[in-house]
Amino acid sequence: MKNLLRQLRAARGWSQAELAERLNVSRQSVNAIETGKYDPSLPLAFAIARLFGQPIESIFEDEAEQASGAAAGHGGEREKFD
Amino acid sequence: MNGVGYKQARKRYFRLFWPAMAIYIALAIGGKFWLGQYAVEPMWLKITTSLAVSIPLVAALGLMLRYAFETDEFQRRIQIESMAIAGVLTASVASVVGFLQMYDVLPEFSVLWFGPGFMMLHGLASLFRGGRHCL
């Protein structure tokens, strides 16, 4: 899952350690989420969304949905040509 | 997000883990010395000393498990995966060694080393599973 955590954190001038402190998780957890190596649980995703004052879907992007959306869009284009 | 959170879990873990290890080392050395005072050690003393030495080690293993349950979800995953890897490796080594001993390939030796072996493997597995996120 892609996310905008790094950008949101940088916009506030927080380090990974500061963000980890605010979320009561380890710095390694923040790093793993930012790099897309770990997808947070719903409670943690909600905590992140609350902290940045944004809805979850504006922070986390479902890559599978994006890919299928793109494929559908592409297919749609193809249909026009057919 | 079950548990008490990363910081508190870590604090609770280290607050008890190092004293448990210190007591374990003190009792392991002291017990050997204490039993050495007797020409023939009484059975009750041997049992008491053995149990006293084991308790801090068992407590340390319990603390590792408590830390895994109490810490944040990512750390929990690393800890539980590491324990699973260490458990499987320890059980595998114990089985292989057990059969080698059964067929007289290896001499009999103390199974005591499987406990510290598990702890060491758990530490290595934690580093391997979690280390790449430390940067």
Backbone of each chain as ProteinMPNN parsed JSONL, in Angstrom:
{"seq_chain_A": "MKNLLRQLRAARGWSQAELAERLNVSRQSVNAIETGKYDPSLPLAFAIARLFGQPIESIFEDEAEQASGAAAGHGGEREKFD", "coords_chain_A": {"N_chain_A": [[0.843, -1.192, 0.0], [0.604, 2.169, -0.935], [1.597, 5.302, 0.544], [1.247, 8.625, 1.973], [2.743, 9.332, 4.094], [5.418, 10.07, 4.641], [5.671, 12.526, 3.274], [3.702, 14.054, 4.57], [4.701, 14.093, 7.149], [7.159, 15.36, 6.726], [6.243, 17.843, 5.907], [5.383, 18.908, 8.26], [7.7, 19.142, 9.565], [8.656, 17.148, 11.213], [10.674, 14.609, 12.698], [11.281, 11.083, 12.083], [11.386, 9.868, 14.534], [10.035, 11.697, 16.164], [7.451, 11.57, 15.107], [6.923, 8.905, 15.639], [6.879, 8.967, 18.412], [4.604, 10.545, 18.854], [2.671, 8.816, 17.907], [2.926, 6.707, 19.545], [4.478, 4.482, 18.827], [7.265, 2.486, 17.58], [10.289, 3.918, 16.122], [11.191, 2.403, 14.052], [8.835, 1.26, 13.186], [7.502, 3.433, 12.028], [9.284, 3.969, 9.958], [9.064, 1.569, 8.5], [6.406, 1.706, 7.666], [6.397, 4.056, 6.15], [8.109, 3.358, 4.049], [6.621, 1.505, 2.804], [6.868, -1.123, 3.513], [5.446, -2.217, 5.487], [2.061, -2.561, 6.226], [-0.123, -0.635, 8.092], [-2.378, -1.508, 10.833], [-5.988, -1.1, 10.967], [-6.754, 0.458, 13.326], [-4.295, 1.818, 13.825], [-3.921, 3.142, 11.423], [-6.125, 4.846, 11.516], [-5.356, 6.36, 13.714], [-3.141, 7.675, 12.658], [-4.374, 9.144, 10.634], [-6.015, 10.782, 12.185], [-4.092, 12.238, 13.574], [-2.923, 13.765, 11.542], [-5.095, 15.08, 10.673], [-6.612, 14.322, 8.456], [-8.618, 12.436, 6.094], [-8.455, 8.812, 6.036], [-8.277, 7.69, 3.452], [-7.055, 9.649, 1.987], [-4.506, 9.562, 2.77], [-3.555, 6.943, 2.606], [-3.122, 4.815, -0.15], [-4.683, 2.388, -2.098], [-2.917, 0.195, -3.856], [-3.63, -1.972, -5.463], [-6.25, -1.396, -6.14], [-5.84, 0.944, -7.516], [-4.376, -0.021, -9.644], [-6.244, -1.739, -10.85], [-8.154, 0.106, -11.469], [-6.799, 1.702, -13.261], [-6.393, -0.168, -15.229], [-9.017, -0.676, -15.958], [-9.73, 1.797, -16.903], [-8.0, 2.003, -19.016], [-8.922, -0.106, -20.486], [-11.412, 0.864, -21.065], [-10.805, 2.926, -22.758], [-9.878, 1.411, -24.804], [-12.185, 0.132, -25.585], [-13.525, 2.202, -26.806], [-12.132, 2.508, -29.113], [-12.654, 0.105, -30.284]], "CA_chain_A": [[0.0, 0.0, 0.0], [1.365, 3.426, -0.967], [1.06, 6.295, 1.474], [1.865, 9.957, 1.932], [3.19, 9.606, 5.463], [6.708, 10.781, 4.639], [5.424, 13.907, 2.845], [2.948, 14.738, 5.638], [5.639, 14.276, 8.266], [8.144, 16.378, 6.327], [5.553, 19.141, 5.865], [5.305, 19.421, 9.638], [9.072, 19.244, 10.08], [8.884, 16.146, 12.259], [11.547, 13.471, 12.389], [10.582, 9.791, 12.259], [11.305, 9.612, 15.979], [8.966, 12.553, 16.713], [6.166, 11.007, 14.683], [6.772, 7.651, 16.392], [6.537, 9.378, 19.782], [3.212, 11.0, 18.845], [1.794, 7.675, 17.625], [3.268, 5.677, 20.541], [5.039, 3.298, 18.173], [8.719, 2.611, 17.448], [10.744, 4.619, 14.914], [11.264, 1.374, 13.008], [7.475, 1.074, 12.649], [7.244, 4.571, 11.138], [10.112, 3.735, 8.778], [8.503, 0.452, 7.726], [5.152, 2.165, 7.027], [6.756, 5.048, 5.117], [8.739, 2.71, 2.893], [5.661, 0.567, 2.235], [7.226, -2.502, 3.873], [4.467, -2.692, 6.454], [0.764, -1.881, 6.176], [-0.628, -0.554, 9.469], [-3.738, -1.994, 11.103], [-6.972, -0.017, 10.886], [-6.638, 1.418, 14.44], [-3.111, 2.672, 13.665], [-4.187, 4.008, 10.27], [-7.032, 5.894, 12.002], [-4.564, 7.247, 14.592], [-2.329, 8.5, 11.753], [-5.297, 10.08, 9.976], [-6.429, 11.756, 13.215], [-2.941, 13.093, 13.883], [-2.702, 14.712, 10.446], [-6.374, 15.749, 10.38], [-7.037, 13.999, 7.09], [-9.239, 11.1, 6.011], [-7.518, 7.713, 5.76], [-8.088, 7.433, 2.015], [-6.176, 10.657, 1.377], [-3.125, 9.256, 3.191], [-3.191, 5.602, 2.114], [-3.678, 4.479, -1.462], [-4.681, 0.956, -2.389], [-2.238, 0.013, -5.15], [-4.38, -2.942, -6.267], [-7.421, -0.69, -6.673], [-5.311, 1.885, -8.511], [-3.978, -0.798, -10.826], [-7.446, -2.219, -11.537], [-8.792, 1.312, -11.997], [-6.038, 2.097, -14.452], [-6.651, -1.182, -16.248], [-10.391, -0.459, -16.425], [-9.672, 3.031, -17.683], [-7.305, 1.676, -20.252], [-9.838, -0.971, -21.231], [-12.47, 1.745, -21.553], [-10.252, 3.606, -23.946], [-9.77, 0.428, -25.868], [-13.53, -0.114, -26.074], [-13.894, 3.283, -27.703], [-11.513, 2.244, -30.404], [-13.332, -1.06, -30.874]], "C_chain_A": [[0.888, 1.255, 0.0], [0.786, 4.387, 0.067], [1.851, 7.598, 1.402], [2.455, 10.34, 3.288], [4.481, 10.43, 5.491], [6.509, 12.265, 4.289], [4.711, 14.694, 3.947], [3.849, 15.037, 6.829], [6.629, 15.392, 7.951], [7.517, 17.765, 6.319], [5.448, 19.76, 7.25], [6.686, 19.552, 10.291], [9.377, 18.265, 11.194], [9.887, 15.111, 11.773], [10.72, 12.189, 12.537], [10.381, 9.499, 13.741], [10.183, 10.43, 16.616], [7.588, 12.007, 16.356], [5.879, 9.718, 15.465], [6.304, 7.939, 17.812], [5.049, 9.769, 19.852], [2.23, 9.853, 18.628], [1.959, 6.548, 18.64], [3.647, 4.354, 19.872], [6.548, 3.502, 18.067], [9.076, 3.364, 16.159], [10.821, 3.64, 13.743], [9.89, 1.153, 12.358], [7.157, 2.186, 11.656], [8.011, 4.372, 9.839], [9.518, 2.649, 7.886], [7.219, 0.869, 7.013], [5.493, 3.12, 5.878], [7.318, 4.395, 3.855], [7.822, 1.657, 2.257], [5.961, -0.886, 2.541], [6.2, -3.102, 4.827], [3.19, -1.865, 6.321], [0.18, -1.838, 7.586], [-2.03, -1.141, 9.597], [-4.695, -0.807, 10.978], [-6.872, 0.956, 12.059], [-5.441, 2.354, 14.285], [-3.304, 3.629, 12.486], [-5.127, 5.158, 10.674], [-6.275, 6.889, 12.883], [-3.713, 8.195, 13.74], [-3.212, 9.572, 11.103], [-5.736, 11.179, 10.944], [-5.316, 12.758, 13.48], [-2.733, 14.15, 12.806], [-3.99, 15.432, 10.023], [-6.855, 15.526, 8.957], [-7.739, 12.641, 7.074], [-8.214, 10.038, 5.598], [-7.213, 7.588, 4.268], [-7.229, 8.495, 1.329], [-4.717, 10.422, 1.772], [-2.66, 7.932, 2.591], [-3.891, 5.327, 0.782], [-3.578, 2.972, -1.671], [-4.111, 0.745, -3.787], [-3.017, -0.928, -6.066], [-5.567, -2.26, -6.929], [-7.001, 0.277, -7.778], [-4.999, 1.168, -9.822], [-5.209, -1.256, -11.607], [-8.203, -1.041, -12.16], [-8.131, 1.741, -13.288], [-6.318, 1.134, -15.601], [-8.049, -0.982, -16.847], [-10.442, 0.774, -17.321], [-9.074, 2.775, -19.043], [-8.215, 0.849, -21.161], [-10.952, -0.145, -21.867], [-12.04, 2.459, -22.826], [-10.25, 2.658, -25.132], [-11.143, 0.168, -26.509], [-13.963, 0.944, -27.101], [-13.352, 3.026, -29.12], [-12.172, 1.077, -31.112], [-14.675, -0.569, -31.422]], "O_chain_A": [[1.796, 1.388, 0.82], [-0.389, 4.288, 0.421], [2.953, 7.661, 0.856], [2.641, 11.52, 3.588], [4.61, 11.372, 6.273], [7.097, 13.145, 4.918], [5.057, 15.842, 4.229], [3.764, 16.104, 7.437], [6.905, 16.253, 8.787], [8.166, 18.748, 6.677], [5.426, 20.983, 7.397], [6.809, 20.014, 11.426], [10.25, 18.513, 12.026], [9.939, 14.783, 10.588], [9.602, 12.215, 13.052], [9.353, 8.961, 14.152], [9.467, 9.942, 17.49], [6.68, 11.983, 17.187], [4.751, 9.473, 15.894], [5.442, 7.243, 18.346], [4.334, 9.38, 20.776], [1.095, 9.903, 19.102], [1.229, 5.558, 18.605], [3.213, 3.276, 20.278], [7.057, 4.566, 18.421], [8.273, 3.438, 15.229], [10.553, 3.999, 12.597], [9.787, 0.898, 11.158], [6.615, 1.933, 10.581], [7.471, 4.576, 8.752], [9.476, 2.794, 6.664], [6.966, 0.44, 5.887], [4.948, 3.007, 4.78], [7.036, 4.83, 2.739], [8.203, 1.0, 1.288], [5.394, -1.787, 1.921], [6.092, -4.321, 4.964], [3.229, -0.634, 6.304], [0.005, -2.882, 8.214], [-2.768, -1.257, 8.619], [-4.265, 0.344, 10.893], [-6.899, 2.167, 11.84], [-5.545, 3.546, 14.574], [-2.895, 4.788, 12.548], [-4.953, 6.295, 10.235], [-6.51, 8.096, 12.818], [-3.582, 9.376, 14.062], [-2.844, 10.745, 11.035], [-5.818, 12.351, 10.576], [-5.555, 13.96, 13.595], [-2.406, 15.297, 13.112], [-3.975, 16.282, 9.133], [-7.428, 16.418, 8.332], [-7.487, 11.797, 7.933], [-7.241, 10.331, 4.904], [-6.064, 7.406, 3.865], [-6.731, 8.275, 0.224], [-3.805, 11.007, 1.186], [-1.526, 7.811, 2.128], [-5.086, 5.577, 0.622], [-2.529, 2.366, -1.451], [-4.753, 1.079, -4.783], [-3.069, -0.727, -7.28], [-5.865, -2.493, -8.101], [-7.666, 0.424, -8.803], [-5.295, 1.644, -10.918], [-5.244, -1.185, -12.835], [-8.809, -1.166, -13.224], [-8.789, 2.093, -14.267], [-6.46, 1.529, -16.758], [-8.248, -1.099, -18.056], [-11.108, 0.785, -18.356], [-9.558, 3.252, -20.069], [-8.286, 1.042, -22.374], [-11.38, -0.384, -22.996], [-12.781, 2.575, -23.802], [-10.562, 3.019, -26.267], [-11.283, 0.01, -27.722], [-14.64, 0.659, -28.088], [-14.001, 3.283, -30.135], [-12.254, 1.033, -32.339], [-15.442, -1.359, -31.973]]}, "seq_chain_B": "MNGVGYKQARKRYFRLFWPAMAIYIALAIGGKFWLGQYAVEPMWLKITTSLAVSIPLVAALGLMLRYAFETDEFQRRIQIESMAIAGVLTASVASVVGFLQMYDVLPEFSVLWFGPGFMMLHGLASLFRGGRHCL", "coords_chain_B": {"N_chain_B": [[-4.236, -1.815, 17.838], [-3.233, -3.254, 20.346], [-2.165, -3.877, 23.746], [0.296, -1.913, 25.625], [1.658, -0.038, 24.267], [4.638, 0.969, 22.483], [6.802, 2.363, 23.853], [6.288, 2.169, 26.625], [6.074, -0.579, 26.897], [8.641, -1.399, 26.243], [10.075, -0.199, 28.291], [9.006, -1.523, 30.511], [9.852, -4.081, 29.935], [12.73, -3.993, 29.91], [13.159, -3.095, 32.483], [12.692, -5.285, 34.088], [13.983, -7.394, 32.816], [16.88, -7.237, 32.812], [17.513, -7.234, 35.656], [16.497, -9.84, 36.173], [18.262, -11.4, 34.679], [20.645, -10.776, 35.994], [20.137, -11.845, 38.527], [19.892, -14.499, 37.793], [22.523, -15.118, 36.892], [23.929, -14.65, 39.271], [22.749, -16.58, 40.968], [23.334, -18.911, 39.551], [26.128, -19.04, 39.67], [26.527, -18.741, 42.438], [25.02, -20.902, 43.406], [26.421, -23.151, 42.538], [28.738, -22.795, 43.969], [27.732, -22.856, 46.575], [26.645, -25.45, 46.754], [28.98, -26.819, 46.484], [30.098, -26.73, 48.964], [29.278, -28.873, 50.396], [30.048, -32.265, 51.162], [28.459, -34.445, 50.516], [25.741, -33.544, 48.794], [22.593, -32.548, 50.089], [19.451, -33.815, 48.926], [17.182, -32.118, 48.94], [18.355, -29.635, 48.909], [19.629, -29.616, 46.482], [17.456, -29.721, 44.762], [16.113, -27.333, 45.456], [18.075, -25.405, 44.8], [18.379, -25.866, 42.039], [15.793, -25.202, 41.098], [15.659, -22.552, 41.938], [17.627, -21.34, 40.379], [16.538, -21.741, 37.872], [14.185, -20.243, 37.839], [14.565, -17.312, 37.358], [15.407, -17.466, 34.685], [13.28, -18.646, 33.336], [11.459, -16.667, 33.888], [12.577, -14.579, 32.393], [12.139, -15.525, 29.806], [9.372, -15.458, 29.804], [9.043, -12.709, 30.027], [9.965, -11.878, 27.558], [7.942, -12.821, 25.951], [5.787, -11.361, 26.982], [6.578, -8.787, 26.292], [6.406, -9.004, 23.53], [3.63, -9.176, 23.225], [2.786, -6.756, 24.263], [3.999, -4.615, 22.96], [4.22, -2.272, 20.12], [2.323, -2.821, 17.034], [3.925, -3.469, 14.769], [6.425, -4.109, 15.833], [5.55, -6.219, 17.371], [4.9, -8.074, 15.437], [7.463, -8.604, 14.383], [8.721, -9.648, 16.674], [7.15, -11.923, 17.274], [7.388, -13.4, 14.928], [10.138, -13.826, 15.028], [10.335, -15.359, 17.349], [8.959, -17.601, 16.494], [10.639, -18.507, 14.43], [12.99, -18.972, 15.921], [11.993, -20.893, 17.704], [11.28, -23.034, 15.998], [13.8, -23.626, 14.876], [15.232, -24.303, 17.211], [13.761, -26.527, 18.143], [14.161, -28.207, 15.96], [16.953, -28.586, 15.969], [17.155, -29.769, 18.492], [15.772, -32.159, 18.035], [17.351, -33.412, 16.034], [19.816, -33.625, 17.388], [18.937, -35.187, 19.521], [18.278, -37.648, 18.254], [20.78, -38.313, 17.22], [22.102, -38.752, 19.592], [20.608, -40.861, 20.573], [21.306, -42.936, 18.855], [23.878, -43.25, 19.56], [25.789, -41.617, 18.34], [26.447, -39.082, 19.093], [27.756, -37.909, 22.228], [26.056, -37.978, 25.447], [24.775, -34.919, 26.588], [24.115, -31.902, 28.494], [20.775, -30.684, 28.332], [20.345, -28.171, 28.958], [21.42, -26.117, 27.456], [19.707, -25.552, 25.398], [17.829, -23.632, 26.092], [19.221, -21.039, 26.457], [20.152, -21.139, 23.844], [17.813, -20.882, 22.323], [17.157, -18.268, 23.055], [19.307, -16.856, 21.959], [19.015, -17.426, 19.237], [16.545, -16.228, 18.834], [17.21, -13.546, 19.252], [18.968, -13.14, 17.093], [17.248, -13.653, 14.956], [15.411, -11.573, 15.329], [17.012, -9.385, 14.779], [17.561, -9.891, 12.106], [14.974, -9.89, 10.972], [13.978, -7.383, 11.725], [16.023, -5.567, 11.476], [16.476, -4.406, 8.973], [14.73, -2.305, 8.915], [15.742, -0.444, 10.535], [17.188, 1.676, 9.571]], "CA_chain_B": [[-3.188, -1.433, 18.765], [-3.401, -3.832, 21.681], [-0.988, -3.661, 24.561], [0.453, -0.622, 26.295], [2.438, 0.851, 23.411], [6.054, 0.605, 22.338], [7.72, 2.928, 24.85], [6.028, 1.601, 27.95], [6.375, -2.017, 26.833], [10.109, -1.513, 26.255], [10.518, 0.168, 29.64], [8.617, -2.627, 31.415], [10.668, -5.251, 29.594], [14.118, -3.855, 30.366], [13.165, -2.891, 33.935], [12.704, -6.593, 34.742], [14.83, -8.379, 32.131], [18.278, -7.211, 33.279], [17.582, -7.804, 37.011], [16.297, -11.303, 36.111], [19.521, -11.979, 34.192], [21.649, -10.605, 37.059], [19.799, -12.838, 39.567], [20.203, -15.806, 37.201], [23.977, -15.325, 36.92], [24.332, -14.736, 40.677], [22.304, -17.869, 41.513], [24.046, -19.997, 38.856], [27.493, -19.107, 40.23], [26.377, -18.954, 43.89], [24.498, -22.252, 43.641], [27.526, -24.092, 42.336], [29.629, -22.582, 45.105], [26.996, -23.274, 47.779], [26.569, -26.916, 46.751], [30.357, -27.311, 46.621], [30.464, -26.755, 50.384], [28.876, -30.161, 50.978], [30.683, -33.471, 50.623], [27.303, -35.084, 49.854], [24.691, -32.515, 48.824], [21.249, -33.08, 50.363], [18.572, -33.745, 47.747], [16.319, -30.943, 49.02], [19.153, -28.459, 48.555], [19.874, -29.692, 45.037], [16.182, -29.352, 44.096], [15.873, -25.902, 45.708], [19.037, -24.615, 44.023], [18.041, -26.003, 40.609], [14.583, -24.42, 40.808], [15.969, -21.127, 42.137], [18.391, -20.875, 39.21], [15.669, -21.787, 36.682], [13.082, -19.263, 37.886], [14.826, -16.069, 36.608], [15.528, -17.755, 33.248], [11.905, -18.831, 32.85], [10.852, -15.335, 33.957], [13.091, -13.798, 31.251], [11.416, -16.008, 28.613], [8.015, -14.91, 29.934], [9.115, -11.265, 29.759], [10.09, -11.738, 26.098], [6.601, -13.047, 25.4], [4.95, -10.219, 27.381], [6.992, -7.65, 25.458], [5.847, -9.221, 22.188], [2.195, -8.895, 23.242], [2.474, -5.396, 24.701], [4.622, -3.574, 22.148], [3.384, -1.845, 18.985], [1.961, -3.937, 16.151], [5.019, -3.856, 13.875], [7.404, -4.802, 16.685], [4.927, -7.491, 17.767], [5.052, -8.996, 14.31], [8.872, -9.014, 14.324], [9.022, -10.49, 17.834], [6.467, -13.217, 17.18], [8.043, -14.128, 13.828], [11.468, -14.242, 15.51], [10.135, -16.474, 18.291], [8.571, -18.77, 15.7], [11.859, -18.991, 13.758], [13.877, -19.525, 16.953], [11.357, -22.103, 18.23], [11.403, -24.102, 14.993], [15.219, -24.006, 14.789], [15.619, -24.979, 18.458], [13.122, -27.849, 18.152], [14.807, -29.021, 14.925], [18.287, -28.964, 16.471], [16.941, -30.699, 19.605], [15.389, -33.46, 17.471], [18.52, -34.006, 15.362], [20.774, -33.998, 18.439], [18.331, -36.289, 20.27], [18.438, -38.903, 17.498], [22.213, -38.631, 17.163], [22.445, -39.314, 20.905], [19.921, -42.147, 20.708], [22.066, -43.937, 18.11], [25.261, -43.209, 20.08], [26.719, -40.857, 17.487], [26.891, -37.979, 19.952], [27.673, -38.233, 23.656], [24.993, -37.3, 26.193], [25.15, -33.656, 27.229], [22.996, -31.223, 29.144], [19.805, -29.993, 27.472], [20.282, -26.808, 29.489], [21.873, -25.144, 26.455], [18.668, -25.226, 24.426], [17.176, -22.378, 26.535], [20.013, -19.91, 25.951], [20.216, -21.258, 22.376], [16.573, -20.282, 21.816], [17.247, -16.808, 23.245], [20.279, -16.334, 21.008], [18.402, -17.503, 17.908], [15.496, -15.209, 18.808], [17.892, -12.261, 19.078], [19.481, -13.066, 15.717], [16.09, -13.564, 14.05], [14.866, -10.209, 15.481], [17.91, -8.486, 14.034], [17.393, -10.183, 10.68], [13.63, -9.49, 10.54], [13.706, -5.967, 12.008], [17.197, -4.728, 11.258], [16.433, -3.639, 7.722], [13.897, -1.113, 9.09], [16.367, 0.434, 11.526], [17.833, 2.827, 8.925]], "C_chain_B": [[-3.485, -1.953, 20.169], [-2.196, -3.453, 22.516], [-0.906, -2.255, 25.098], [1.229, 0.368, 25.447], [3.916, 0.538, 23.516], [6.92, 1.064, 23.516], [7.558, 2.271, 26.215], [6.379, 0.114, 27.992], [7.878, -2.246, 26.947], [10.661, -1.237, 27.654], [10.239, -0.973, 30.622], [9.489, -3.848, 31.191], [12.066, -5.123, 30.197], [14.217, -3.666, 31.882], [13.252, -4.222, 34.677], [13.684, -7.584, 34.124], [16.256, -8.407, 32.695], [18.41, -7.669, 34.729], [17.414, -9.328, 37.024], [17.583, -11.99, 35.669], [20.617, -11.902, 35.264], [21.416, -11.645, 38.16], [20.173, -14.24, 39.071], [21.705, -16.102, 37.296], [24.454, -15.501, 38.365], [23.965, -16.103, 41.261], [23.05, -19.035, 40.869], [25.45, -20.163, 39.447], [27.419, -19.455, 41.718], [25.93, -20.368, 44.211], [25.589, -23.302, 43.543], [28.477, -24.031, 43.544], [29.012, -23.14, 46.391], [26.947, -24.807, 47.879], [27.955, -27.547, 46.93], [30.826, -27.41, 48.062], [30.194, -28.124, 51.027], [29.646, -31.319, 50.331], [29.618, -34.282, 49.868], [26.148, -34.086, 49.95], [23.344, -33.141, 49.153], [20.337, -32.859, 49.147], [17.706, -32.485, 47.761], [17.064, -29.673, 48.582], [19.42, -28.425, 47.047], [18.62, -29.248, 44.267], [15.938, -27.858, 44.242], [16.793, -25.039, 44.842], [18.7, -24.66, 42.535], [16.84, -25.14, 40.247], [14.863, -22.927, 40.921], [16.722, -20.552, 40.939], [17.483, -20.794, 37.978], [14.658, -20.644, 36.66], [13.404, -17.967, 37.12], [14.927, -16.287, 35.099], [14.139, -17.922, 32.624], [11.183, -17.477, 32.845], [11.29, -14.484, 32.771], [12.383, -14.217, 29.956], [9.979, -15.47, 28.613], [7.993, -13.421, 29.616], [9.225, -10.996, 28.259], [8.715, -11.868, 25.451], [5.68, -11.864, 25.735], [5.288, -8.993, 26.532], [6.379, -7.771, 24.057], [4.357, -8.863, 22.15], [1.896, -7.425, 23.514], [2.977, -4.299, 23.762], [3.731, -3.179, 20.967], [3.274, -2.964, 17.949], [3.09, -4.399, 15.226], [6.088, -4.631, 14.648], [6.869, -6.169, 17.106], [5.109, -8.53, 16.664], [6.488, -9.518, 14.232], [9.186, -9.987, 15.456], [8.41, -11.881, 17.693], [7.06, -14.054, 16.046], [9.402, -14.665, 14.278], [11.356, -15.422, 16.469], [9.771, -17.747, 17.537], [9.803, -19.368, 15.016], [12.774, -19.664, 14.773], [13.315, -20.834, 17.511], [11.511, -23.281, 17.285], [12.857, -24.577, 14.894], [15.652, -24.781, 16.028], [15.045, -26.391, 18.504], [13.788, -28.771, 17.127], [16.166, -29.515, 15.408], [18.138, -29.989, 17.593], [16.597, -32.094, 19.089], [16.59, -34.158, 16.847], [19.522, -34.49, 16.407], [20.258, -35.203, 19.232], [18.504, -37.632, 19.569], [19.903, -39.312, 17.399], [22.682, -39.234, 18.49], [21.844, -40.709, 21.079], [20.704, -43.268, 20.012], [23.566, -43.864, 18.419], [26.276, -42.54, 19.137], [27.307, -39.71, 18.298], [26.843, -38.424, 21.41], [26.509, -37.477, 24.309], [25.537, -35.982, 26.734], [23.896, -32.941, 27.698], [22.084, -30.532, 28.128], [19.638, -28.531, 27.898], [20.58, -25.758, 28.422], [20.812, -24.795, 25.43], [17.925, -23.928, 24.793], [17.941, -21.152, 26.057], [20.136, -19.924, 24.425], [18.997, -20.624, 21.733], [16.654, -18.762, 21.89], [18.191, -16.185, 22.214], [19.678, -16.327, 19.588], [17.297, -16.453, 17.751], [16.105, -13.826, 18.571], [18.382, -12.082, 17.645], [18.329, -12.9, 14.715], [15.463, -12.171, 14.124], [15.702, -9.224, 14.686], [17.696, -8.64, 12.541], [16.048, -9.659, 10.175], [13.416, -7.984, 10.681], [14.827, -5.028, 11.625], [17.12, -3.87, 10.018], [15.557, -2.405, 7.845], [14.532, -0.105, 10.041], [16.961, 1.693, 10.89], [16.833, 3.94, 8.63]], "O_chain_B": [[-3.922, -1.214, 21.051], [-1.296, -2.77, 22.028], [-1.871, -1.493, 25.049], [1.437, 1.506, 25.867], [4.386, -0.063, 24.482], [7.666, 0.277, 24.099], [8.526, 1.876, 26.864], [6.908, -0.386, 28.984], [8.334, -3.152, 27.644], [11.564, -1.919, 28.138], [11.084, -1.343, 31.438], [9.826, -4.564, 32.134], [12.534, -6.017, 30.902], [15.222, -4.025, 32.495], [13.817, -4.289, 35.768], [14.163, -8.498, 34.795], [16.777, -9.475, 33.018], [19.331, -8.428, 35.034], [18.09, -10.026, 37.779], [17.957, -13.03, 36.211], [21.41, -12.83, 35.425], [22.362, -12.249, 38.664], [20.698, -15.059, 39.826], [22.111, -17.185, 37.72], [25.27, -16.376, 38.658], [24.768, -16.715, 41.965], [23.366, -20.023, 41.533], [25.902, -21.281, 39.691], [28.134, -20.332, 42.202], [26.402, -20.97, 45.176], [25.667, -24.221, 44.359], [28.942, -25.05, 44.055], [29.681, -23.804, 47.184], [27.176, -25.379, 48.944], [28.087, -28.653, 47.453], [31.817, -28.078, 48.36], [30.786, -28.482, 52.045], [29.862, -31.342, 49.119], [29.839, -34.737, 48.746], [25.638, -33.813, 51.036], [22.98, -34.158, 48.564], [20.443, -31.854, 48.443], [17.513, -31.853, 46.723], [16.487, -28.771, 47.975], [19.437, -27.363, 46.425], [18.697, -28.517, 43.279], [15.596, -27.185, 43.269], [16.352, -24.068, 44.228], [18.727, -23.637, 41.85], [16.847, -24.437, 39.237], [14.379, -22.131, 40.116], [16.483, -19.414, 40.535], [17.631, -19.899, 37.146], [14.314, -20.134, 35.594], [12.59, -17.548, 36.297], [14.577, -15.402, 34.318], [13.861, -17.411, 31.539], [10.408, -17.173, 31.939], [10.482, -13.75, 32.202], [12.068, -13.376, 29.114], [9.443, -15.083, 27.574], [7.044, -12.925, 29.01], [8.665, -10.027, 27.747], [8.37, -11.127, 24.53], [4.898, -11.417, 24.895], [4.398, -8.256, 26.108], [5.904, -6.793, 23.479], [3.875, -8.312, 21.16], [0.881, -6.901, 23.057], [2.45, -3.187, 23.764], [2.619, -3.689, 20.827], [4.035, -3.93, 17.982], [3.2, -5.589, 14.93], [6.589, -5.658, 14.19], [7.614, -7.145, 17.191], [5.426, -9.692, 16.92], [6.713, -10.713, 14.042], [9.829, -11.015, 15.244], [9.066, -12.889, 17.957], [7.218, -15.267, 16.181], [9.775, -15.794, 13.962], [12.155, -16.356, 16.424], [10.216, -18.838, 17.893], [9.992, -20.585, 15.021], [13.275, -20.765, 14.543], [14.066, -21.776, 17.764], [11.833, -24.391, 17.709], [13.12, -25.778, 14.836], [16.351, -25.789, 15.924], [15.745, -27.34, 18.858], [13.962, -29.963, 17.379], [16.494, -30.695, 15.281], [18.89, -30.961, 17.652], [17.067, -33.094, 19.631], [16.827, -35.341, 17.092], [20.017, -35.615, 16.332], [21.016, -36.112, 19.572], [18.834, -38.633, 20.205], [20.235, -40.495, 17.481], [23.546, -40.111, 18.513], [22.466, -41.609, 21.643], [20.764, -44.395, 20.503], [24.402, -44.345, 17.653], [27.463, -42.867, 19.148], [28.497, -39.406, 18.207], [25.988, -39.225, 21.787], [26.042, -36.466, 23.785], [26.641, -35.94, 27.277], [22.776, -33.316, 27.353], [22.552, -29.883, 27.192], [18.894, -27.767, 27.283], [20.058, -24.644, 28.476], [20.983, -23.845, 24.666], [17.451, -23.213, 23.91], [17.392, -20.317, 25.337], [20.215, -18.873, 23.789], [19.109, -19.919, 20.731], [16.285, -18.055, 20.952], [17.908, -15.119, 21.666], [19.816, -15.355, 18.846], [17.132, -15.866, 16.682], [15.58, -13.034, 17.788], [18.231, -11.012, 17.055], [18.417, -12.122, 13.764], [15.03, -11.637, 13.103], [15.173, -8.344, 14.006], [17.654, -7.657, 11.801], [15.97, -9.064, 9.1], [12.745, -7.375, 9.849], [14.61, -3.827, 11.467], [17.627, -2.749, 9.994], [15.614, -1.53, 6.981], [13.958, 0.946, 10.325], [17.213, 2.675, 11.59], [17.21, 4.98, 8.088]]}, "name": "protein", "num_of_chains": 2, "seq": "MKNLLRQLRAARGWSQAELAERLNVSRQSVNAIETGKYDPSLPLAFAIARLFGQPIESIFEDEAEQASGAAAGHGGEREKFDMNGVGYKQARKRYFRLFWPAMAIYIALAIGGKFWLGQYAVEPMWLKITTSLAVSIPLVAALGLMLRYAFETDEFQRRIQIESMAIAGVLTASVASVVGFLQMYDVLPEFSVLWFGPGFMMLHGLASLFRGGRHCL"}
